[in-house]
Amino acid sequence: MSESDRIAVAALLTRTGLGVMFIAHALQKLFVFTIPGTVQFFQSVGFPGALAYVTIAAELVGGALLVLGVKARAVALALIPLLLGAAWVHHGNGWVFNAPNGGWEYPVFLILVAIVVALLPQERYSVMAQRSDRRTLARA
């Protein structure tokens, strides 16, 4: 496997993993915490309740776009504010995420992963790359 192939596979795995994580957290808010519970939690930490809906939608749609590789670099950057909010919410609980009520290390790590996804070149294994390949073939 060439270095270019390894980079493409690493980018695919990193982007997909980040996307799956966002989808999992959105589903957790929907089905485990429930929407009313998530709204109540957001309000309890000082955020407007409506932000819970925005967060769930952003995690679900953003995660799906990441998994598919649609505008992944921009999507990864756009989701960083959600992760900053999560880090802020958990900062008082300590560093380790398995601390009571979760620590801030996991959201900060995910910020790093999102930055990596944003810095990676356009991927070969994404919907955007496939669309570009089809357009190139159609012009030939």
C-alpha positions as YAML, in Angstrom:
chain: A
units: angstrom
residues:
- id: 1
  name: MET
  ca: [0.00, 0.00, 0.00]
- id: 2
  name: SER
  ca: [1.44, 3.36, -1.01]
- id: 3
  name: GLU
  ca: [1.77, 6.31, 1.35]
- id: 4
  name: SER
  ca: [-1.02, 8.05, -0.55]
- id: 5
  name: ASP
  ca: [-3.27, 5.01, -0.05]
- id: 6
  name: ARG
  ca: [-2.47, 4.89, 3.67]
- id: 7
  name: ILE
  ca: [-3.29, 8.60, 4.03]
- id: 8
  name: ALA
  ca: [-6.58, 8.11, 2.17]
- id: 9
  name: VAL
  ca: [-7.59, 5.17, 4.39]
- id: 10
  name: ALA
  ca: [-6.53, 7.03, 7.56]
- id: 11
  name: ALA
  ca: [-8.58, 10.03, 6.48]
- id: 12
  name: LEU
  ca: [-11.59, 7.81, 5.77]
- id: 13
  name: LEU
  ca: [-11.37, 6.11, 9.17]
- id: 14
  name: THR
  ca: [-10.84, 9.38, 11.06]
- id: 15
  name: ARG
  ca: [-13.70, 11.19, 9.30]
- id: 16
  name: THR
  ca: [-16.09, 8.22, 9.61]
- id: 17
  name: GLY
  ca: [-15.25, 7.67, 13.27]
- id: 18
  name: LEU
  ca: [-15.92, 11.32, 14.08]
- id: 19
  name: GLY
  ca: [-19.19, 11.21, 12.17]
- id: 20
  name: VAL
  ca: [-20.37, 8.04, 13.90]
- id: 21
  name: MET
  ca: [-19.54, 9.60, 17.28]
- id: 22
  name: PHE
  ca: [-21.69, 12.65, 16.49]
- id: 23
  name: ILE
  ca: [-24.58, 10.46, 15.31]
- id: 24
  name: ALA
  ca: [-24.30, 8.30, 18.46]
- id: 25
  name: HIS
  ca: [-24.44, 11.35, 20.72]
- id: 26
  name: ALA
  ca: [-27.46, 12.74, 18.85]
- id: 27
  name: LEU
  ca: [-29.26, 9.39, 19.19]
- id: 28
  name: GLN
  ca: [-28.34, 9.26, 22.87]
- id: 29
  name: LYS
  ca: [-29.94, 12.67, 23.36]
- id: 30
  name: LEU
  ca: [-33.04, 11.55, 21.46]
- id: 31
  name: PHE
  ca: [-33.61, 8.07, 22.87]
- id: 32
  name: VAL
  ca: [-31.81, 7.88, 26.21]
- id: 33
  name: PHE
  ca: [-31.98, 11.39, 27.65]
- id: 34
  name: THR
  ca: [-35.04, 12.26, 25.50]
- id: 35
  name: ILE
  ca: [-35.60, 15.68, 23.98]
- id: 36
  name: PRO
  ca: [-37.33, 17.11, 27.09]
- id: 37
  name: GLY
  ca: [-34.51, 15.74, 29.26]
- id: 38
  name: THR
  ca: [-31.87, 17.23, 26.98]
- id: 39
  name: VAL
  ca: [-33.66, 20.59, 26.95]
- id: 40
  name: GLN
  ca: [-33.81, 20.51, 30.75]
- id: 41
  name: PHE
  ca: [-30.10, 19.66, 30.99]
- id: 42
  name: PHE
  ca: [-29.15, 22.50, 28.66]
- id: 43
  name: GLN
  ca: [-31.19, 24.90, 30.77]
- id: 44
  name: SER
  ca: [-29.65, 23.56, 33.99]
- id: 45
  name: VAL
  ca: [-26.16, 24.48, 32.78]
- id: 46
  name: GLY
  ca: [-27.20, 27.93, 31.60]
- id: 47
  name: PHE
  ca: [-27.86, 27.35, 27.89]
- id: 48
  name: PRO
  ca: [-31.18, 28.21, 26.26]
- id: 49
  name: GLY
  ca: [-33.39, 25.14, 25.97]
- id: 50
  name: ALA
  ca: [-33.80, 25.71, 22.23]
- id: 51
  name: LEU
  ca: [-30.09, 25.10, 21.81]
- id: 52
  name: ALA
  ca: [-30.73, 21.43, 22.62]
- id: 53
  name: TYR
  ca: [-32.74, 21.09, 19.39]
- id: 54
  name: VAL
  ca: [-30.01, 22.83, 17.39]
- id: 55
  name: THR
  ca: [-27.36, 20.61, 18.95]
- id: 56
  name: ILE
  ca: [-29.24, 17.38, 18.24]
- id: 57
  name: ALA
  ca: [-29.87, 18.43, 14.63]
- id: 58
  name: ALA
  ca: [-26.27, 19.54, 14.12]
- id: 59
  name: GLU
  ca: [-24.90, 16.30, 15.57]
- id: 60
  name: LEU
  ca: [-27.24, 14.14, 13.49]
- id: 61
  name: VAL
  ca: [-26.88, 16.00, 10.17]
- id: 62
  name: GLY
  ca: [-23.21, 16.86, 10.69]
- id: 63
  name: GLY
  ca: [-22.41, 13.28, 11.65]
- id: 64
  name: ALA
  ca: [-24.16, 11.93, 8.55]
- id: 65
  name: LEU
  ca: [-22.33, 14.41, 6.32]
- id: 66
  name: LEU
  ca: [-19.02, 13.35, 7.87]
- id: 67
  name: VAL
  ca: [-19.77, 9.66, 7.37]
- id: 68
  name: LEU
  ca: [-20.64, 10.32, 3.73]
- id: 69
  name: GLY
  ca: [-17.72, 12.67, 3.20]
- id: 70
  name: VAL
  ca: [-19.87, 15.59, 2.06]
- id: 71
  name: LYS
  ca: [-18.02, 18.85, 2.70]
- id: 72
  name: ALA
  ca: [-16.27, 17.04, 5.54]
- id: 73
  name: ARG
  ca: [-13.64, 19.72, 6.13]
- id: 74
  name: ALA
  ca: [-16.22, 22.49, 6.55]
- id: 75
  name: VAL
  ca: [-18.57, 20.27, 8.57]
- id: 76
  name: ALA
  ca: [-15.79, 19.29, 10.98]
- id: 77
  name: LEU
  ca: [-14.98, 22.96, 11.59]
- id: 78
  name: ALA
  ca: [-18.66, 23.87, 11.96]
- id: 79
  name: LEU
  ca: [-19.11, 21.23, 14.69]
- id: 80
  name: ILE
  ca: [-16.22, 22.48, 16.83]
- id: 81
  name: PRO
  ca: [-18.43, 25.03, 18.69]
- id: 82
  name: LEU
  ca: [-20.62, 22.14, 19.91]
- id: 83
  name: LEU
  ca: [-17.53, 20.39, 21.23]
- id: 84
  name: LEU
  ca: [-16.32, 23.60, 22.88]
- id: 85
  name: GLY
  ca: [-19.70, 23.84, 24.59]
- id: 86
  name: ALA
  ca: [-19.39, 20.23, 25.79]
- id: 87
  name: ALA
  ca: [-15.88, 20.90, 27.09]
- id: 88
  name: TRP
  ca: [-17.14, 23.99, 28.91]
- id: 89
  name: VAL
  ca: [-20.05, 22.06, 30.48]
- id: 90
  name: HIS
  ca: [-17.71, 19.32, 31.73]
- id: 91
  name: HIS
  ca: [-14.69, 21.44, 32.71]
- id: 92
  name: GLY
  ca: [-15.65, 21.58, 36.37]
- id: 93
  name: ASN
  ca: [-15.84, 17.79, 36.61]
- id: 94
  name: GLY
  ca: [-12.13, 17.27, 36.13]
- id: 95
  name: TRP
  ca: [-10.06, 15.98, 33.27]
- id: 96
  name: VAL
  ca: [-11.01, 12.31, 32.86]
- id: 97
  name: PHE
  ca: [-14.32, 11.66, 31.10]
- id: 98
  name: ASN
  ca: [-15.23, 8.76, 33.41]
- id: 99
  name: ALA
  ca: [-15.30, 11.18, 36.36]
- id: 100
  name: PRO
  ca: [-18.75, 11.76, 37.85]
- id: 101
  name: ASN
  ca: [-20.74, 13.71, 35.21]
- id: 102
  name: GLY
  ca: [-17.87, 13.33, 32.73]
- id: 103
  name: GLY
  ca: [-14.65, 15.29, 32.41]
- id: 104
  name: TRP
  ca: [-13.43, 17.58, 29.68]
- id: 105
  name: GLU
  ca: [-10.78, 15.35, 28.08]
- id: 106
  name: TYR
  ca: [-13.11, 13.59, 25.61]
- id: 107
  name: PRO
  ca: [-14.68, 16.73, 24.08]
- id: 108
  name: VAL
  ca: [-11.22, 18.33, 23.81]
- id: 109
  name: PHE
  ca: [-9.87, 15.20, 22.11]
- id: 110
  name: LEU
  ca: [-12.79, 15.35, 19.65]
- id: 111
  name: ILE
  ca: [-11.93, 19.00, 18.92]
- id: 112
  name: LEU
  ca: [-8.45, 17.81, 17.98]
- id: 113
  name: VAL
  ca: [-9.93, 15.08, 15.74]
- id: 114
  name: ALA
  ca: [-12.24, 17.62, 14.08]
- id: 115
  name: ILE
  ca: [-9.24, 19.89, 13.39]
- id: 116
  name: VAL
  ca: [-7.37, 16.94, 11.88]
- id: 117
  name: VAL
  ca: [-10.34, 16.15, 9.61]
- id: 118
  name: ALA
  ca: [-10.48, 19.80, 8.57]
- id: 119
  name: LEU
  ca: [-6.76, 19.82, 7.73]
- id: 120
  name: LEU
  ca: [-6.79, 16.63, 5.67]
- id: 121
  name: PRO
  ca: [-6.88, 16.96, 1.89]
- id: 122
  name: GLN
  ca: [-10.05, 16.23, -0.08]
- id: 123
  name: GLU
  ca: [-10.57, 12.53, 0.29]
- id: 124
  name: ARG
  ca: [-10.59, 9.87, -2.32]
- id: 125
  name: TYR
  ca: [-13.17, 7.80, -0.41]
- id: 126
  name: SER
  ca: [-16.06, 10.24, -0.07]
- id: 127
  name: VAL
  ca: [-19.28, 11.18, -1.79]
- id: 128
  name: MET
  ca: [-17.66, 14.44, -2.90]
- id: 129
  name: ALA
  ca: [-14.76, 12.60, -4.53]
- id: 130
  name: GLN
  ca: [-17.13, 10.21, -6.28]
- id: 131
  name: ARG
  ca: [-19.18, 13.13, -7.65]
- id: 132
  name: SER
  ca: [-16.00, 14.82, -8.87]
- id: 133
  name: ASP
  ca: [-14.84, 11.59, -10.56]
- id: 134
  name: ARG
  ca: [-18.20, 11.22, -12.35]
- id: 135
  name: ARG
  ca: [-18.07, 14.81, -13.60]
- id: 136
  name: THR
  ca: [-14.53, 14.27, -14.89]
- id: 137
  name: LEU
  ca: [-15.59, 11.11, -16.70]
- id: 138
  name: ALA
  ca: [-18.65, 12.84, -18.19]
- id: 139
  name: ARG
  ca: [-16.48, 15.62, -19.64]
- id: 140
  name: ALA
  ca: [-14.05, 13.17, -21.25]
...
